[in-house]
Amino acid sequence: MRGITQQSAVPGKCDTPVLARARELFGNVVRGKGHICSTAADLADRIEQHLSSTITTTDNLTETLIASRYKVGRRVARQVSRVMQHRGIMEPRRGGNGMGGLWAVVPDPDAIVSALHAEIDDCDPTVAAKEAVVWLAPTLTLQIDASTELVRRLLGHMSAASRDTRLLHTRSTQAEWVASCIVSDAQGHSAPGAYLGSLAAIAERYGISLEVAVEAVRILEDHQQVVLKRGRQGGVFLAGLRQSKALHMTNAFLAGHHASPKRCRLLLDAVNYAMIELACQRRDDPGVLRVQQSFKSMEQARNPTALGTAWYSFIRDIADLAGNPILHFTARTLAGSILLRRVSSAELPDAAARELFDASRLIMDNIVSHSDSGNKEAHLRCQFALENYW
């Protein structure tokens, strides 16, 4: 397979335009287009990209190694360590003779379910899961691999698993505890965009050092819980309470069980088709407008590659319009896993971009006109346009 499998190396030792493009697209899927990563989150993405192709590696990471490989200070290295732990894909171990540090883990499906409950806490998971089963049953029955097994387990457990809306399930460090307190104190009292205070004010509020306050905020930034703004009007602001921990954990599960990008894409096709059909059925004016605006961004893209990256926002707006967060989560996690491991070209050729655009226009027209004519074929055209490159 071309792409990351052939080009992966010890994290920090090299990078290529292809690897950088894969991370960009992965970020668009996991965090949304335009989200600005902190340095710690960006370095965590590079490590996760490496782990996606070598999840069974016996190598471990320490803060000293992170600082050395990425040419960053110890504070940033410590932030990277915290982010990787709270993505649920690495865990700390003690010991000498090279046994200490961070080690890659393959998350348990039950842990993924718990994280997913927190992410979609604003919906009834039972209803969403039953609807997803109806749409995905044919593919889940015919295809047997790690990706379908995980989705079957997620759908089967969603209504039974206990709802735990806490961001953090362990509080082994002061920064973790503070991060959990910040979110807990803000929920129910502050709207997205609310000012939570400066870093210094947060440190004083919780009786901690400024360094620990920065670590806590970096953790929350990676989970898209807060935004840290610089400058005189800066500080920490509450973001939309949408997490990505479950996505990172699922990516690690798929990589750890060697789920092939090809198999993941077959399941992704079924998920995306279901969401397109649901979007046509559930169309409302605000949702249709968002889809039209994202399509217009494709139309106005400055080059084929920009058009291709804009497509991920287009399909994401369709997923929002479909109104099933479990299908949306499944699509994001499959797409993210595919992109980290399959991307083989930094740029999208003109012919592929034209095909992607034409097929997307048919999907948009169907959503606007409340039609379902040719949606499956149009989506497959989109995937075929992308598969040899992204």
C-alpha positions as CSV (number, residue, x, y, z in Angstrom):
1,M,0.0,0.0,0.0
2,R,1.3,3.4,-0.9
3,G,1.3,6.3,1.6
4,I,2.1,6.3,5.3
5,T,2.9,2.6,5.5
6,Q,5.8,3.0,3.2
7,Q,6.8,6.5,4.4
8,S,6.5,6.2,8.1
9,A,9.6,6.6,10.2
10,V,10.6,7.2,13.7
11,P,8.3,10.2,14.8
12,G,10.2,13.4,14.5
13,K,12.9,12.1,12.3
14,C,11.4,13.1,9.0
15,D,8.2,14.5,7.5
16,T,7.0,14.7,3.9
17,P,4.3,16.7,2.0
18,V,2.2,13.5,1.8
19,L,2.4,12.8,5.5
20,A,1.6,16.5,6.2
21,R,-1.4,16.3,3.9
22,A,-2.7,13.2,5.6
23,R,-2.5,14.9,8.9
24,E,-4.3,18.0,7.6
25,L,-7.2,15.9,6.2
26,F,-7.3,13.8,9.4
27,G,-7.6,17.1,11.3
28,N,-10.4,18.3,9.0
29,V,-12.4,15.1,9.8
30,V,-11.7,14.9,13.5
31,R,-11.7,18.6,14.5
32,G,-13.3,20.4,11.6
33,K,-11.9,22.7,8.9
34,G,-10.2,25.8,10.3
35,H,-9.5,24.4,13.7
36,I,-6.2,25.7,14.9
37,C,-4.0,23.2,16.7
38,S,-1.7,24.0,19.5
39,T,1.9,23.0,19.1
40,A,1.3,20.1,21.5
41,A,-1.8,18.8,19.5
42,D,0.1,19.1,16.2
43,L,3.0,17.0,17.6
44,A,0.5,14.6,19.0
45,D,-1.0,14.2,15.5
46,R,2.4,13.3,14.2
47,I,2.9,10.7,16.8
48,E,-0.6,9.3,16.3
49,Q,0.1,9.1,12.5
50,H,3.2,7.1,13.2
51,L,1.3,4.8,15.6
52,S,-1.4,4.2,13.0
53,S,1.1,2.2,10.9
54,T,3.1,0.7,13.8
55,I,0.6,0.3,16.6
56,T,2.3,-2.9,17.7
57,T,5.7,-1.3,18.0
58,T,7.8,-2.0,21.1
59,D,9.2,1.5,21.1
60,N,8.1,3.8,23.9
61,L,8.2,7.5,24.3
62,T,9.4,9.7,27.1
63,E,9.1,13.4,27.6
64,T,12.9,13.6,27.0
65,L,12.6,11.8,23.7
66,I,9.7,14.0,22.6
67,A,11.7,17.1,23.4
68,S,14.7,15.8,21.6
69,R,13.0,14.5,18.4
70,Y,10.8,17.5,17.9
71,K,13.2,20.2,19.1
72,V,10.8,21.5,21.7
73,G,11.1,22.5,25.4
74,R,10.2,20.2,28.3
75,R,7.0,22.0,29.0
76,V,5.7,21.4,25.5
77,A,6.9,17.8,25.7
78,R,4.9,17.4,28.9
79,Q,1.8,18.9,27.2
80,V,2.2,16.4,24.3
81,S,2.4,13.5,26.8
82,R,-0.8,14.7,28.5
83,V,-2.6,15.0,25.1
84,M,-1.6,11.5,24.0
85,Q,-2.8,10.0,27.3
86,H,-6.2,11.8,27.1
87,R,-6.7,10.7,23.5
88,G,-6.8,7.3,25.1
89,I,-4.1,5.9,22.8
90,M,-1.0,5.9,25.0
91,E,-0.6,5.1,28.7
92,P,2.3,5.8,31.1
93,R,4.2,3.0,32.6
94,R,6.9,3.1,35.3
95,G,10.1,1.2,35.3
96,G,13.8,1.3,34.5
97,N,15.9,-0.3,31.7
98,G,13.8,1.5,29.0
99,M,10.5,0.2,30.3
100,G,9.2,3.5,31.6
101,G,7.4,6.3,29.5
102,L,4.4,6.2,27.2
103,W,3.3,3.0,25.5
104,A,0.8,2.6,22.7
105,V,-2.4,0.9,23.6
106,V,-5.3,-0.6,21.7
107,P,-8.4,0.7,23.4
108,D,-11.1,-1.7,24.6
109,P,-14.5,-1.3,22.8
110,D,-16.2,-0.6,26.1
111,A,-13.9,2.3,26.8
112,I,-14.7,3.7,23.3
113,V,-18.5,3.4,24.1
114,S,-18.0,5.3,27.3
115,A,-16.1,8.1,25.5
116,L,-18.7,8.1,22.7
117,H,-21.6,8.5,25.2
118,A,-19.9,11.7,26.5
119,E,-19.5,13.0,22.9
120,I,-23.1,12.6,21.9
121,D,-24.7,13.4,25.2
122,D,-27.3,15.6,23.7
123,C,-29.1,12.8,21.9
124,D,-30.9,9.6,22.7
125,P,-28.4,6.9,21.7
126,T,-30.9,4.2,21.7
127,V,-32.9,5.8,18.8
128,A,-29.8,6.7,16.9
129,A,-28.3,3.2,17.3
130,K,-31.5,1.5,16.1
131,E,-31.7,3.7,13.1
132,A,-28.0,3.0,12.3
133,V,-28.6,-0.7,12.5
134,V,-31.4,-0.5,9.9
135,W,-29.2,1.3,7.4
136,L,-26.0,-0.7,8.1
137,A,-27.3,-4.2,8.6
138,P,-26.6,-5.5,5.0
139,T,-22.9,-4.4,5.2
140,L,-22.4,-5.6,8.8
141,T,-23.8,-9.0,7.9
142,L,-21.8,-9.5,4.7
143,Q,-18.5,-8.0,5.8
144,I,-16.6,-9.5,8.7
145,D,-13.5,-7.7,9.9
146,A,-12.2,-5.4,12.7
147,S,-14.1,-2.4,11.4
148,T,-17.5,-4.1,11.2
149,E,-17.0,-6.0,14.4
150,L,-16.3,-2.7,16.3
151,V,-19.3,-1.0,14.8
152,R,-21.5,-4.0,15.7
153,R,-20.3,-3.8,19.3
154,L,-20.8,0.0,19.4
155,L,-24.3,-0.3,18.2
156,G,-25.1,-3.1,20.5
157,H,-23.7,-1.4,23.6
158,M,-24.8,2.2,23.0
159,S,-28.2,1.9,24.7
160,A,-26.9,-0.3,27.5
161,A,-23.6,1.5,28.5
162,S,-23.9,3.9,31.4
163,R,-23.8,7.6,30.4
164,D,-20.7,9.3,31.7
165,T,-20.4,12.9,30.6
166,R,-17.1,13.6,32.3
167,L,-14.3,14.5,30.0
168,L,-11.7,12.7,32.0
169,H,-12.1,9.2,33.4
170,T,-8.9,9.3,35.5
171,R,-7.4,12.0,37.5
172,S,-3.8,10.9,38.0
173,T,-2.3,14.3,37.6
174,Q,-3.1,17.8,38.8
175,A,-3.5,19.0,35.2
176,E,-6.1,16.3,34.6
177,W,-8.0,17.3,37.7
178,V,-8.0,21.0,36.8
179,A,-9.2,20.2,33.2
180,S,-12.1,18.2,34.6
181,C,-13.0,21.0,37.0
182,I,-12.9,23.7,34.3
183,V,-15.4,21.8,32.1
184,S,-17.6,20.8,35.1
185,D,-17.7,24.4,36.4
186,A,-18.6,25.8,33.0
187,Q,-21.3,23.3,32.1
188,G,-24.8,24.7,32.6
189,H,-23.5,28.2,33.4
190,S,-21.7,29.3,30.3
191,A,-22.5,29.3,26.6
192,P,-20.0,28.6,23.9
193,G,-17.7,31.6,23.5
194,A,-17.9,32.5,27.2
195,Y,-14.8,33.9,28.7
196,L,-13.4,31.5,31.4
197,G,-10.5,33.8,32.5
198,S,-6.9,34.2,31.8
199,L,-4.3,31.5,32.4
200,A,-3.2,33.4,35.5
201,A,-6.8,33.7,36.7
202,I,-7.3,29.9,36.2
203,A,-4.1,29.1,38.1
204,E,-5.2,31.3,41.0
205,R,-8.8,30.0,41.0
206,Y,-7.7,26.4,41.4
207,G,-4.6,27.1,43.5
208,I,-2.1,25.7,41.0
209,S,1.0,26.9,39.1
210,L,0.8,28.7,35.8
211,E,2.5,25.7,34.2
212,V,-0.2,23.3,35.4
213,A,-2.9,25.7,34.2
214,V,-1.3,25.7,30.7
215,E,-1.2,21.8,30.7
216,A,-4.9,21.7,31.6
217,V,-5.9,24.1,28.9
218,R,-3.9,22.2,26.3
219,I,-5.7,19.0,27.2
220,L,-9.1,20.8,26.8
221,E,-8.0,22.4,23.5
222,D,-7.2,19.0,22.1
223,H,-10.7,17.9,23.1
224,Q,-12.2,21.0,21.5
225,Q,-13.6,22.1,24.8
226,V,-11.9,25.5,25.0
227,V,-10.0,28.0,22.8
228,L,-7.0,29.8,24.0
229,K,-6.6,33.3,22.4
230,R,-3.5,35.4,22.7
231,G,-3.1,39.1,23.0
232,R,-4.6,41.9,25.1
233,Q,-8.2,40.6,24.5
234,G,-7.1,37.0,24.9
235,G,-7.7,34.3,27.5
236,V,-9.5,31.0,27.7
237,F,-12.9,30.8,26.1
238,L,-15.5,28.0,26.1
239,A,-15.9,26.1,22.8
240,G,-18.7,23.9,21.7
241,L,-18.7,20.9,24.0
242,R,-17.8,18.4,21.3
243,Q,-15.0,16.0,22.1
244,S,-12.8,13.9,19.8
245,K,-11.4,11.4,22.3
246,A,-13.6,8.5,21.0
247,L,-12.4,9.2,17.4
248,H,-8.8,8.9,18.4
249,M,-9.5,5.7,20.4
250,T,-11.3,4.1,17.5
251,N,-8.5,5.0,15.2
252,A,-6.1,3.3,17.5
253,F,-8.4,0.2,17.7
254,L,-8.7,-0.1,13.9
255,A,-4.9,0.3,13.5
256,G,-4.2,-2.1,16.4
257,H,-6.4,-4.8,14.8
258,H,-5.0,-4.1,11.3
259,A,-8.3,-3.1,9.7
260,S,-7.4,-2.4,6.1
261,P,-8.3,1.0,4.6
262,K,-10.0,-0.9,1.8
263,R,-12.4,-2.7,4.2
264,C,-13.0,0.5,6.2
265,R,-13.9,2.3,3.0
266,L,-16.6,-0.3,2.1
267,L,-18.2,0.3,5.5
268,L,-17.8,4.0,5.1
269,D,-19.6,3.9,1.8
270,A,-22.6,2.4,3.5
271,V,-22.5,5.0,6.3
272,N,-22.2,8.0,4.0
273,Y,-24.9,6.7,1.7
274,A,-27.2,6.4,4.7
275,M,-26.5,9.9,5.8
276,I,-27.1,11.3,2.4
277,E,-30.5,9.6,2.2
278,L,-31.4,10.8,5.7
279,A,-30.3,14.3,4.8
280,C,-32.6,14.3,1.8
281,Q,-35.5,13.1,4.0
282,R,-34.9,15.5,6.9
283,R,-33.9,18.6,5.0
284,D,-34.6,21.9,6.7
285,D,-33.8,25.4,5.5
286,P,-30.9,26.1,7.8
287,G,-29.3,22.7,7.1
288,V,-29.8,23.0,3.3
289,L,-28.2,26.5,3.4
290,R,-25.1,25.1,5.2
291,V,-24.8,22.4,2.6
292,Q,-25.2,24.9,-0.2
293,Q,-22.5,27.2,1.4
294,S,-20.0,24.4,1.8
295,F,-20.6,23.4,-1.9
296,K,-20.0,27.0,-2.9
297,S,-16.7,26.8,-1.1
298,M,-15.8,23.9,-3.3
299,E,-16.9,25.8,-6.4
300,Q,-14.8,28.8,-5.4
301,A,-11.7,26.7,-4.4
302,R,-8.5,28.2,-5.7
303,N,-7.1,24.9,-7.0
304,P,-8.1,21.1,-7.3
305,T,-6.5,20.3,-3.9
306,A,-8.4,23.1,-2.1
307,L,-11.6,21.8,-3.7
308,G,-10.8,18.3,-2.4
309,T,-10.2,19.5,1.2
310,A,-13.4,21.6,1.0
311,W,-15.3,18.4,0.2
312,Y,-14.8,17.1,3.7
313,S,-16.7,20.1,5.1
314,F,-19.4,19.5,2.5
315,I,-20.0,15.9,3.5
316,R,-19.8,16.9,7.2
317,D,-22.6,19.4,6.8
318,I,-24.6,16.7,5.1
319,A,-24.0,14.4,8.1
320,D,-25.2,17.1,10.4
321,L,-28.3,17.5,8.4
322,A,-28.9,13.7,8.6
323,G,-29.4,14.1,12.3
324,N,-27.9,10.8,13.4
325,P,-24.7,11.4,15.6
326,I,-23.8,7.7,15.7
327,L,-23.7,7.4,11.9
328,H,-21.8,10.7,11.9
329,F,-19.3,9.5,14.4
330,T,-18.8,6.2,12.5
331,A,-18.2,8.1,9.3
332,R,-15.7,10.4,10.9
333,T,-13.7,7.7,12.6
334,L,-13.6,5.5,9.5
335,A,-12.6,8.4,7.3
336,G,-9.9,9.5,9.7
337,S,-8.4,6.1,9.9
338,I,-8.4,5.8,6.1
339,L,-6.8,9.2,5.6
340,L,-3.9,8.6,8.1
341,R,-3.0,5.3,6.4
342,R,-4.0,5.6,2.7
343,V,-3.0,9.1,1.5
344,S,-0.5,8.7,-1.3
345,S,-0.4,12.2,-2.9
346,A,-0.1,15.6,-1.4
347,E,-2.1,17.1,-4.2
348,L,-5.4,16.2,-5.8
349,P,-5.3,16.0,-9.7
350,D,-7.6,18.2,-11.7
351,A,-9.5,15.3,-13.2
352,A,-10.2,13.8,-9.8
353,A,-11.3,17.2,-8.5
354,R,-13.7,17.7,-11.4
355,E,-15.3,14.3,-10.9
356,L,-15.6,15.0,-7.1
357,F,-17.3,18.3,-7.8
358,D,-19.7,17.0,-10.4
359,A,-20.8,14.1,-8.2
360,S,-21.2,16.4,-5.2
361,R,-23.4,18.8,-7.2
362,L,-25.8,15.9,-7.9
363,I,-26.0,15.1,-4.2
364,M,-26.6,18.8,-3.3
365,D,-29.3,19.1,-5.9
366,N,-31.0,16.0,-4.5
367,I,-30.9,17.5,-1.0
368,V,-32.3,20.8,-2.2
369,S,-35.1,19.1,-4.3
370,H,-35.9,16.4,-1.7
371,S,-35.0,13.7,-4.1
372,D,-33.1,10.4,-3.7
373,S,-32.3,9.7,-7.4
374,G,-28.8,8.5,-8.0
375,N,-27.4,9.3,-4.5
376,K,-25.6,6.0,-4.1
377,E,-23.9,6.2,-7.5
378,A,-22.9,9.9,-6.9
379,H,-21.3,9.1,-3.6
380,L,-19.4,6.2,-5.1
381,R,-18.2,8.5,-7.8
382,C,-16.8,10.8,-5.0
383,Q,-15.0,7.9,-3.4
384,F,-13.6,6.6,-6.6
385,A,-12.3,10.1,-7.4
386,L,-10.4,10.2,-4.1
387,E,-9.3,6.7,-3.5
388,N,-6.1,6.7,-5.6
389,Y,-4.8,9.9,-3.9
390,W,-6.5,10.4,-0.6
